[in-house]
Amino acid sequence: MSSATFFVVKVAVSAVIIAGVSELAKRMPSLGGLIAAMPLTTLLALIWLYAETGDYQLAHAFTRSVLFAIIPTIFFFITALYLFRKGTGFITLLLLSFFVFLGAAMVHQYFLSDKLR
């Protein structure tokens, strides 16, 4: 399979999963949330990464980074839930939550950088 074809397959499979989860969440928010919280993105990215490179160590490093990235992600959701309770507008809520995530992600990247190993 050519790299262009493989890229199209990756995009199509990933898009179908994301669209499917958002459609499910309209009908069953708790199940949609559970599925969205599953490591589907990570699983797909790990499969695509390994399929393209065959690099076991790269897949290992990616998986390790994902594990530690859970912490900044939690900050996003805590902020979002707090702002939902406060009745903050949706766009503002998303922006503020994302900026909190970015701050936490910068700390994450600092502590996982090669400078500290």
Backbone as CSV, one residue per row, in Angstrom:
resi,resn,N_x,N_y,N_z,CA_x,CA_y,CA_z,C_x,C_y,C_z
1,MET,0.852,-1.173,0.000,0.000,0.000,0.000,0.897,1.234,0.000
2,SER,0.595,2.171,-0.876,1.411,3.384,-0.947,1.186,4.248,0.292
3,SER,2.124,5.135,0.564,2.003,5.980,1.757,0.792,6.902,1.639
4,ALA,0.466,7.360,0.433,-0.707,8.219,0.253,-1.993,7.444,0.527
5,THR,-2.066,6.223,0.036,-3.243,5.382,0.275,-3.364,5.061,1.761
6,PHE,-2.248,4.737,2.384,-2.257,4.424,3.810,-2.723,5.631,4.616
7,PHE,-2.302,6.817,4.223,-2.730,8.039,4.906,-4.244,8.213,4.788
8,VAL,-4.794,7.991,3.612,-6.242,8.112,3.401,-6.989,7.087,4.266
9,VAL,-6.483,5.872,4.341,-7.100,4.841,5.182,-7.062,5.278,6.646
10,LYS,-5.935,5.799,7.101,-5.821,6.268,8.488,-6.845,7.356,8.774
11,VAL,-6.947,8.323,7.882,-7.894,9.425,8.072,-9.330,8.905,8.086
12,ALA,-9.666,8.028,7.154,-11.031,7.513,7.063,-11.420,6.710,8.307
13,VAL,-10.568,5.796,8.721,-10.868,4.971,9.897,-10.995,5.862,11.142
14,SER,-10.072,6.775,11.310,-10.088,7.655,12.475,-11.323,8.539,12.474
15,ALA,-11.678,9.091,11.326,-12.853,9.963,11.225,-14.140,9.204,11.527
16,VAL,-14.251,7.994,11.026,-15.455,7.190,11.282,-15.604,6.906,12.777
17,ILE,-14.523,6.604,13.437,-14.589,6.330,14.879,-15.000,7.585,15.645
18,ILE,-14.394,8.722,15.346,-14.731,9.964,16.038,-16.183,10.349,15.770
19,ALA,-16.618,10.280,14.530,-18.002,10.615,14.194,-18.966,9.640,14.874
20,GLY,-18.605,8.376,14.916,-19.462,7.379,15.569,-19.618,7.644,17.050
21,VAL,-18.534,7.998,17.704,-18.604,8.299,19.142,-19.466,9.531,19.388
22,SER,-19.323,10.574,18.572,-20.132,11.772,18.784,-21.609,11.499,18.525
23,GLU,-21.917,10.656,17.556,-23.321,10.285,17.309,-23.877,9.471,18.477
24,LEU,-23.103,8.527,18.978,-23.525,7.730,20.116,-23.764,8.611,21.340
25,ALA,-22.884,9.591,21.550,-22.999,10.478,22.713,-24.296,11.284,22.697
26,LYS,-24.856,11.540,21.514,-26.138,12.253,21.433,-27.254,11.428,22.060
27,ARG,-27.183,10.119,21.907,-28.230,9.226,22.398,-27.944,8.701,23.800
28,MET,-26.679,8.423,24.054,-26.272,7.828,25.329,-24.985,8.509,25.804
29,PRO,-25.101,9.673,26.454,-23.901,10.427,26.834,-22.918,9.642,27.690
30,SER,-23.407,8.825,28.628,-22.464,8.110,29.492,-21.677,7.059,28.711
31,LEU,-22.327,6.355,27.800,-21.626,5.368,26.982,-20.689,6.059,25.989
32,GLY,-21.164,7.164,25.402,-20.311,7.930,24.496,-19.065,8.430,25.216
33,GLY,-19.245,8.906,26.457,-18.106,9.368,27.244,-17.146,8.244,27.574
34,LEU,-17.691,7.091,27.911,-16.844,5.932,28.217,-16.011,5.529,27.007
35,ILE,-16.654,5.473,25.860,-15.936,5.086,24.647,-14.920,6.171,24.263
36,ALA,-15.301,7.434,24.412,-14.367,8.522,24.094,-13.158,8.492,25.012
37,ALA,-13.350,8.058,26.256,-12.241,8.001,27.205,-11.352,6.780,26.986
38,MET,-11.843,5.842,26.213,-11.024,4.668,25.911,-9.804,5.113,25.117
39,PRO,-8.762,4.362,25.164,-7.571,4.771,24.418,-7.681,4.478,22.914
40,LEU,-8.836,4.840,22.321,-9.020,4.575,20.891,-8.024,5.357,20.041
41,THR,-7.872,6.635,20.362,-6.933,7.444,19.597,-5.525,6.898,19.758
42,THR,-5.184,6.574,20.994,-3.864,6.024,21.264,-3.675,4.700,20.537
43,LEU,-4.679,3.854,20.596,-4.600,2.558,19.922,-4.384,2.738,18.427
44,LEU,-5.188,3.610,17.823,-5.029,3.845,16.385,-3.661,4.430,16.067
45,ALA,-3.251,5.440,16.834,-1.953,6.062,16.576,-0.821,5.054,16.753
46,LEU,-0.932,4.211,17.767,0.099,3.200,18.009,0.151,2.191,16.862
47,ILE,-0.998,1.777,16.387,-1.058,0.851,15.252,-0.459,1.506,14.014
48,TRP,-0.889,2.754,13.716,-0.383,3.445,12.527,1.132,3.661,12.645
49,LEU,1.590,4.079,13.824,3.016,4.338,14.037,3.848,3.083,13.804
50,TYR,3.416,1.991,14.427,4.182,0.751,14.298,4.082,0.172,12.886
51,ALA,2.899,0.266,12.291,2.726,-0.265,10.926,3.615,0.480,9.931
52,GLU,3.774,1.774,10.136,4.586,2.569,9.208,6.081,2.451,9.474
53,THR,6.457,2.344,10.749,7.891,2.369,11.068,8.455,1.015,11.459
54,GLY,7.626,0.145,12.049,8.116,-1.119,12.567,9.084,-0.930,13.728
55,ASP,9.110,0.273,14.280,10.056,0.630,15.332,9.444,0.391,16.711
56,TYR,9.831,-0.698,17.341,9.314,-1.088,18.656,9.652,-0.050,19.721
57,GLN,10.879,0.464,19.701,11.298,1.454,20.696,10.533,2.761,20.542
58,LEU,10.254,3.171,19.318,9.465,4.375,19.082,8.049,4.185,19.615
59,ALA,7.478,3.009,19.381,6.142,2.706,19.909,6.152,2.713,21.440
60,HIS,7.219,2.197,22.027,7.362,2.199,23.483,7.432,3.627,24.021
61,ALA,8.242,4.462,23.407,8.380,5.861,23.846,7.062,6.604,23.700
62,PHE,6.344,6.346,22.609,5.042,6.971,22.392,4.069,6.554,23.493
63,THR,4.024,5.266,23.800,3.112,4.758,24.825,3.435,5.355,26.188
64,ARG,4.696,5.464,26.504,5.117,6.082,27.773,4.661,7.537,27.841
65,SER,4.833,8.255,26.750,4.418,9.660,26.710,2.909,9.802,26.876
66,VAL,2.165,8.899,26.267,0.706,8.938,26.400,0.301,8.718,27.861
67,LEU,0.949,7.773,28.514,0.635,7.511,29.918,0.787,8.781,30.748
68,PHE,1.903,9.455,30.594,2.129,10.664,31.383,1.268,11.833,30.915
69,ALA,0.782,11.802,29.683,-0.080,12.867,29.168,-1.485,12.810,29.769
70,ILE,-1.796,11.737,30.450,-3.102,11.647,31.109,-3.248,12.767,32.131
71,ILE,-2.163,13.141,32.776,-2.224,14.165,33.821,-2.675,15.511,33.256
72,PRO,-2.040,16.064,32.196,-2.552,17.322,31.655,-3.986,17.207,31.139
73,THR,-4.331,16.049,30.610,-5.694,15.838,30.120,-6.700,15.927,31.262
74,ILE,-6.346,15.390,32.402,-7.233,15.480,33.569,-7.480,16.937,33.940
75,PHE,-6.444,17.773,33.854,-6.622,19.201,34.135,-7.638,19.836,33.192
76,PHE,-7.629,19.426,31.921,-8.625,19.923,30.968,-10.036,19.598,31.459
77,PHE,-10.266,18.345,31.832,-11.609,17.927,32.215,-12.052,18.512,33.552
78,ILE,-11.142,18.639,34.483,-11.495,19.260,35.766,-11.915,20.709,35.534
79,THR,-11.138,21.417,34.717,-11.474,22.814,34.404,-12.815,22.893,33.694
80,ALA,-13.022,22.045,32.698,-14.274,22.064,31.949,-15.464,21.782,32.865
81,LEU,-15.350,20.778,33.719,-16.466,20.464,34.624,-16.752,21.616,35.574
82,TYR,-15.716,22.240,36.090,-15.890,23.395,36.972,-16.605,24.534,36.230
83,LEU,-16.171,24.812,35.005,-16.768,25.900,34.231,-18.196,25.572,33.789
84,PHE,-18.489,24.317,33.518,-19.877,23.918,33.226,-20.764,24.223,34.424
85,ARG,-20.294,23.867,35.605,-21.080,24.127,36.826,-21.294,25.608,37.068
86,LYS,-20.316,26.412,36.660,-20.415,27.865,36.824,-21.298,28.502,35.752
87,GLY,-21.692,27.732,34.745,-22.530,28.260,33.673,-21.763,29.085,32.653
88,THR,-20.471,28.865,32.547,-19.632,29.591,31.594,-20.064,29.247,30.169
89,GLY,-20.021,30.226,29.285,-20.355,29.988,27.879,-19.485,28.892,27.296
90,PHE,-20.043,28.163,26.345,-19.382,26.969,25.839,-18.027,27.268,25.191
91,ILE,-17.972,28.271,24.330,-16.709,28.585,23.656,-15.663,29.027,24.674
92,THR,-16.063,29.874,25.619,-15.151,30.317,26.671,-14.667,29.126,27.491
93,LEU,-15.593,28.246,27.822,-15.271,27.039,28.579,-14.216,26.205,27.847
94,LEU,-14.426,25.992,26.563,-13.469,25.196,25.783,-12.104,25.872,25.723
95,LEU,-12.107,27.181,25.483,-10.836,27.902,25.391,-10.073,27.880,26.708
96,LEU,-10.771,28.184,27.802,-10.103,28.187,29.104,-9.597,26.796,29.469
97,SER,-10.402,25.789,29.236,-9.994,24.415,29.532,-8.785,24.022,28.701
98,PHE,-8.798,24.433,27.434,-7.678,24.100,26.562,-6.403,24.807,27.007
99,PHE,-6.526,26.079,27.431,-5.333,26.802,27.894,-4.785,26.205,29.188
100,VAL,-5.668,25.728,30.058,-5.200,25.032,31.261,-4.468,23.755,30.847
101,PHE,-5.043,23.037,29.887,-4.385,21.841,29.364,-3.004,22.187,28.795
102,LEU,-2.934,23.267,28.003,-1.649,23.654,27.414,-0.604,23.945,28.485
103,GLY,-1.011,24.650,29.541,-0.081,24.924,30.639,0.411,23.637,31.275
104,ALA,-0.514,22.740,31.546,-0.140,21.451,32.136,0.714,20.642,31.159
105,ALA,0.413,20.744,29.859,1.184,20.016,28.854,2.608,20.559,28.764
106,MET,2.769,21.860,28.938,4.115,22.439,28.914,4.933,21.903,30.092
107,VAL,4.301,21.805,31.257,4.985,21.222,32.416,5.311,19.760,32.132
108,HIS,4.363,19.049,31.552,4.545,17.649,31.159,5.757,17.502,30.250
109,GLN,5.835,18.320,29.224,6.937,18.232,28.273,8.268,18.573,28.929
110,TYR,8.247,19.538,29.838,9.475,19.890,30.539,10.013,18.702,31.332
111,PHE,9.120,18.046,32.076,9.565,16.941,32.921,9.911,15.691,32.125
112,LEU,9.391,15.568,30.925,9.734,14.411,30.096,10.842,14.722,29.092
113,SER,11.344,15.933,29.126,12.379,16.310,28.161,13.678,15.568,28.439
114,ASP,14.483,15.513,27.444,15.783,14.837,27.578,16.693,15.518,28.587
115,LYS,16.428,16.792,28.873,17.257,17.528,29.825,17.189,16.912,31.209
116,LEU,16.089,16.278,31.529,15.913,15.760,32.877,16.226,14.279,33.010
117,ARG,16.552,13.626,31.943,16.818,12.179,32.006,18.243,11.905,32.341
